Amino acid sequence: MKHLSQERASFLLTVAGRIVPEIREMDPDGISRFFGIVDGALGGRPRKARRQFGAFLGVVRWLGLPRWGMPFERLDDDRQDRVLRWLQRCPVRVLRQGFWALRTIVFMAYYGQPEVWPSLGYEPRWDGNEALHA
């Protein structure tokens, strides 16, 4: 990863596995493709946005501390989901926006892999409008 530290990348994978459970079953090649897409997405953003994304991952990590006394990765699945649901509907706009940015990147990095498409039943047509005129 060029735009996230190894620690943040590892944490992103933990959170991503709660957002898209199939991510937990990815092989090393899938994980590499996942991070390649994340890195490409972050690389296209201004430096400030990349720092904000990294900072938001830090917020997610420590959000469980005041309530349960543990960082996100040590919480059970139910509590991790509760943290993410709270962020999704958070009254603090910047946290809610951070969650939706995180969710968007995770979806893009997983569902953007052509190797995943067959398991979804997605078969893109590369001939575009030609199929409409056949």
Sine and cosine of phi, psi and omega as CSV:
sin_phi,cos_phi,sin_psi,cos_psi,sin_omega,cos_omega
0.00,0.00,0.78,-0.63,-0.01,-1.00
-1.00,0.01,-0.53,0.85,-0.15,-0.99
-0.94,-0.33,0.00,1.00,0.09,-1.00
-0.72,-0.70,0.59,-0.81,0.08,-1.00
-0.91,0.41,0.30,-0.95,0.03,-1.00
-0.86,0.52,-0.64,0.77,0.00,-1.00
-0.89,0.45,-0.72,0.69,0.01,-1.00
-0.92,0.38,-0.61,0.79,0.02,-1.00
-0.89,0.45,-0.68,0.73,0.03,-1.00
-0.89,0.46,-0.67,0.74,0.02,-1.00
-0.92,0.40,-0.65,0.76,0.05,-1.00
-0.84,0.55,-0.66,0.75,0.01,-1.00
-0.89,0.45,-0.61,0.79,0.06,-1.00
-0.89,0.46,-0.75,0.66,0.00,-1.00
-0.91,0.41,-0.68,0.74,-0.01,-1.00
-0.85,0.52,-0.58,0.81,0.03,-1.00
-0.92,0.40,-0.35,0.94,0.10,-1.00
-1.00,0.09,-0.51,0.86,-0.02,-1.00
-0.98,0.19,-0.70,0.72,0.05,-1.00
-0.79,-0.61,1.00,-0.10,-0.10,-1.00
-0.82,0.57,-0.48,0.88,0.00,-1.00
-0.89,0.46,-0.36,0.93,0.01,-1.00
-0.87,0.49,-0.53,0.85,-0.01,-1.00
-0.91,0.41,-0.31,0.95,-0.02,-1.00
-0.99,-0.15,0.03,1.00,-0.05,-1.00
-0.93,0.37,0.58,-0.81,0.09,-1.00
-0.99,0.15,0.14,-0.99,-0.03,-1.00
-0.83,0.56,-0.58,0.81,0.04,-1.00
-0.91,0.41,-0.66,0.76,0.04,-1.00
-0.90,0.45,-0.66,0.75,0.03,-1.00
-0.90,0.43,-0.65,0.76,0.03,-1.00
-0.89,0.46,-0.69,0.72,0.04,-1.00
-0.90,0.44,-0.67,0.75,0.04,-1.00
-0.82,0.58,-0.78,0.62,-0.03,-1.00
-0.94,0.35,-0.49,0.87,0.08,-1.00
-0.89,0.46,-0.66,0.75,0.03,-1.00
-0.93,0.36,-0.68,0.73,0.04,-1.00
-0.86,0.51,-0.74,0.68,-0.03,-1.00
-0.88,0.47,-0.66,0.75,0.05,-1.00
-0.90,0.44,-0.65,0.76,0.01,-1.00
-0.91,0.41,-0.70,0.71,0.00,-1.00
-0.93,0.36,-0.57,0.82,0.00,-1.00
-0.90,0.44,-0.43,0.90,0.02,-1.00
-1.00,0.10,-0.03,1.00,-0.03,-1.00
-0.98,-0.21,0.40,-0.92,0.08,-1.00
-0.89,0.46,0.41,-0.91,-0.02,-1.00
-0.82,0.58,-0.64,0.77,0.01,-1.00
-0.86,0.51,-0.68,0.74,0.00,-1.00
-0.91,0.41,-0.62,0.78,0.04,-1.00
-0.90,0.43,-0.66,0.75,0.04,-1.00
-0.90,0.43,-0.66,0.75,0.01,-1.00
-0.89,0.46,-0.64,0.76,0.02,-1.00
-0.89,0.45,-0.72,0.70,0.05,-1.00
-0.88,0.47,-0.66,0.75,0.03,-1.00
-0.90,0.43,-0.63,0.77,0.02,-1.00
-0.89,0.45,-0.63,0.77,0.08,-1.00
-0.86,0.51,-0.62,0.79,0.07,-1.00
-0.89,0.45,-0.64,0.77,0.05,-1.00
-0.89,0.46,-0.72,0.69,0.01,-1.00
-0.86,0.50,-0.69,0.72,-0.03,-1.00
-0.84,0.55,-0.69,0.72,-0.14,-0.99
-0.99,-0.16,0.03,1.00,-0.04,-1.00
-0.90,0.43,-0.50,0.87,0.02,-1.00
-0.98,0.21,-0.23,0.97,-0.08,-1.00
-0.87,0.49,-0.76,0.65,-0.03,-1.00
-0.90,0.44,-0.57,0.82,-0.08,-1.00
-1.00,0.04,-0.68,0.74,-0.12,-0.99
-0.88,-0.48,-0.07,1.00,0.05,-1.00
0.97,0.25,0.31,0.95,-0.04,-1.00
-0.61,-0.79,0.48,-0.88,0.13,-0.99
-0.95,0.31,0.27,-0.96,-0.08,-1.00
-0.76,0.65,-0.75,0.66,-0.12,-0.99
-0.92,0.38,-0.26,0.97,0.04,-1.00
-0.99,-0.14,-0.08,1.00,0.05,-1.00
-0.98,0.22,0.46,-0.89,0.09,-1.00
-0.95,0.31,0.19,-0.98,-0.08,-1.00
-0.83,0.55,-0.68,0.73,-0.03,-1.00
-0.88,0.48,-0.70,0.71,-0.01,-1.00
-0.94,0.34,-0.58,0.81,0.09,-1.00
-0.88,0.48,-0.70,0.72,0.03,-1.00
-0.89,0.45,-0.60,0.80,0.02,-1.00
-0.90,0.43,-0.66,0.75,0.05,-1.00
-0.87,0.49,-0.73,0.68,-0.03,-1.00
-0.92,0.39,-0.62,0.78,0.05,-1.00
-0.90,0.43,-0.64,0.77,0.03,-1.00
-0.89,0.46,-0.70,0.71,0.03,-1.00
-0.88,0.47,-0.61,0.79,-0.02,-1.00
-0.87,0.50,-0.59,0.81,-0.05,-1.00
-0.91,-0.41,0.29,0.96,-0.11,-0.99
-0.82,0.57,0.70,-0.71,0.04,-1.00
-0.94,0.33,-0.31,0.95,0.03,-1.00
-1.00,0.08,0.94,-0.34,-0.16,-0.99
-0.82,0.58,-0.70,0.71,-0.07,-1.00
-0.90,0.44,-0.56,0.83,0.06,-1.00
-0.95,0.31,-0.65,0.76,0.05,-1.00
-0.89,0.45,-0.68,0.73,0.04,-1.00
-0.90,0.43,-0.64,0.77,0.04,-1.00
-0.88,0.48,-0.67,0.74,0.03,-1.00
-0.88,0.48,-0.72,0.69,-0.05,-1.00
-0.93,0.38,-0.53,0.85,0.10,-0.99
-0.91,0.41,-0.70,0.71,0.04,-1.00
-0.87,0.50,-0.74,0.67,-0.02,-1.00
-0.88,0.48,-0.67,0.74,0.01,-1.00
-0.89,0.46,-0.70,0.71,0.00,-1.00
-0.91,0.42,-0.66,0.75,0.02,-1.00
-0.89,0.45,-0.72,0.69,0.03,-1.00
-0.87,0.50,-0.72,0.69,-0.02,-1.00
-0.88,0.48,-0.68,0.73,-0.07,-1.00
-0.95,0.31,-0.47,0.88,0.04,-1.00
-1.00,0.03,-0.85,0.52,-0.09,-1.00
-0.96,0.29,-0.22,0.98,0.04,-1.00
-0.99,0.14,-0.01,1.00,0.01,-1.00
-1.00,0.04,0.89,-0.46,0.01,-1.00
-0.83,0.56,-0.46,0.89,0.00,-1.00
-0.93,0.38,-0.35,0.94,-0.01,-1.00
-1.00,0.08,-0.44,0.90,-0.13,-0.99
-0.81,0.58,-0.69,0.72,-0.01,-1.00
-0.87,0.50,-0.58,0.81,0.00,-1.00
-0.93,0.37,-0.31,0.95,0.03,-1.00
-1.00,-0.08,-0.15,0.99,-0.08,-1.00
0.98,0.20,0.29,0.96,0.00,-1.00
-1.00,0.00,0.86,-0.51,0.02,-1.00
-0.79,-0.61,1.00,0.02,-0.06,-1.00
-0.91,0.41,0.52,-0.85,0.09,-1.00
-0.98,-0.18,0.82,-0.57,-0.03,-1.00
-1.00,-0.07,-0.06,1.00,-0.01,-1.00
-1.00,-0.06,0.12,0.99,0.12,-0.99
0.82,0.57,-0.75,-0.67,-0.08,-1.00
-0.94,0.33,-0.19,0.98,0.02,-1.00
-0.85,0.53,-0.56,0.83,0.01,-1.00
-0.91,0.41,-0.47,0.88,0.00,-1.00
-0.95,0.30,-0.45,0.89,-0.08,-1.00
-0.99,-0.14,0.05,1.00,-0.03,-1.00
-0.98,0.18,0.00,0.00,0.00,0.00
